[in-house]
Amino acid sequence: KAEILLAITHPSDWQLPQMANSSGAGYTTVRTDGEASLCVFREPACGSKGFTLHVGVWQGVLKAGDTITVVFGDTSVGSPGLRAQNREQERQVLKVFGDMEDAAIIPWQHNDFTRGLSTSPVFDVVAGAPAIFHAIAPSDALIGQPFDLIVRACDKSGNLCRHRVTGNLRLPDGNAVPFVLDPSAPGHATLENIELDSAGVHRLEMEVEGAVVALSNPIRCWKTWPERRVFWGDLHMHSNLSDGLQDPEYIYYFARHVSGLDIAALGDHDFILGKNNTWSRVVQLAKKYHEPGKFVTLLGYEYTERTYGGDRNVYYLDDDGPFLNCQGDTPHPDQLYQRLREHGRPAMVIPHCVIGRDDIWAHSDPEFCPLAEVYSTHGCSEAYPNDHPMNPLSAQHNIYGPGTCYTDSFSRGLKLGVVGGTDDHGAQPGWGYSWHDYRGGIMGVQMTELTRQALWDSLWERRTTATTGERILLDMSVDDLGVGETGPASENPTITITAHGTNKIDLIELLRNEQVLHCFHGRGWDETRVYRDASCLASGAWYRCRLTQADGERAWTSPIWIENPKS
């Protein structure tokens, strides 16, 4: 019997059509003006990131000239309709497949190509009215030294608005810097030569129509530069070189000029790059967009194996590196590490543990793995239970089995710092608002300067924080040891925690050996807390910090490891 198939495919978060509840969202009807009886069922496309709708003949036959009508979100029977994907997109295709004479090659998921109807419907998904505003500034500035600041307006789903927006950026001295967001460069603008005239922590006000619509991230203004400043990055961006929504040039543009990132790396999937033979282009782009002092790129890709622990992102310090495909001659991560040793040049592997498998830590080689991704648009993998589970079923327990959380890495003897990344496929790196279940994460890196070598050194030194997307400044020390360091401390060390939030700080948790040692309840947006650990400290202990804001946003520090306590 004949069948046609309609598909919305990856990357997408379209509401799924349903055929059970006529008054519910997404109710979909299928009918024909012919005499045949039809049947219909839905299947996922590329996991849960799309759908296919199968329409077949149940009884009778379709004759030439018969029409089949499919109505997604049929409002005529009481449904409120079907929500399109949250991500703005030009020329979204509702792909139609079947045994038809006018079949044509049209794009399918993962940049493969499948024969389908040449007249498949095409439409645009457009952004809505301004609802979310941001003012994105450097986390560190000098008194009287100009810096750039990005203002941004998004709809309620995080898409850049295509409306004209005028407003002011209000400085601490009372002066206002006017801005205009023009539809020709939708939703964002860069304000140049912003200056602060006093030391301390500042948050600048963004005004639209006379009302304050946003505060900037906290800016620490210094008289002289500290030894290290905090720079922000996303090392897990996807483009249409694999299964992302936009070309890599736009991805890099968005990272730097819309998200205001200092650091970025493509993390496109190896098996798709290998199929399309596009590794050389990844190499070229990392070179092209690297601008020391302004924007640092790393060459990278995602090693996408799902048998021996799950996905890992591979990075190189140099402008070139071997492309080691999990579907090629390195299907096992141990083979990946061996080939990297043979390469002999600096390389780094960061486990994508939010979708970790049982063996993720058994196959994390300390020679190449200083960090782990604890948060992305998929959710949080620090530990279970947590309030950002990847799957609703994992809200109270780890559905991936024992040994797959970040906290489980310590029992393996690993010393892994933390990073956050978006893992964004919806062309919003550093933001990732509408790709999956949550807004994407980012990482903060303490660096001596904004260069690739300084970044590489700081990543290996684990001088990092991870956040759920906000530029929350979180730092801690154990005696004289800073975030990521290993060394001696006194028998009863003094722990100092400093935090500058993007909202009221609700809770700061100090952990020792993965047990909560002390909780500080926040009183405002800026907190400095000191705690003396009076319990006996044994060599091999580690401390780390977790922060939660009133708006639910979170931040984590990398651990500090204690060896050979001071007498």
Secondary structure, DSSP 4 states (H G I P E B T S, - for coil): --EEEEEE-SS--PPPPBSS-TTSTTBEEEEESSS-EEEEEEEESSTTS-EEEEEEEEES---TT--EEEEET-GGGT----PPPSS-EEEEE-EEESS-TTEEEEE-GGG-EEEEETT--EEEE---S--EEEEE--SEEETT--EEEEEEEE-TTSPBP-S-EEEEEE-TTS-EEEEEE-TTSTTEEEEEEE---S-EEE--EEEETTEEEEEPPPEEEESS--S-EEEEEEEEE--TTTT-SS-HHHHHHIIIIIS--SEEEE--BHHHHHHHT-HHHHHHHHHHH-BTTTBEE-EEEEE--SSSS--EEEEESSS------TTTT--SHHHHHHHHHHH-S-EEEEE-GGG--TTTTTT--TTT--EEEEEETTEE-SSSS-SS-SSGGGSSS-TT-TT-SGGGGGGGT---EEEE---B-SS-TTT-TTSSSSPPPEEEEEESSSSHHHHHHHHHTT-EEEESSS--EEEEEETTEETT-EE---SS-EEEEEEE-SS-EEEEEEEETTEEEEEEE--SSEEEEEEE--S---TT-EEEEEEEETTS-EEEEPPEEE-S---
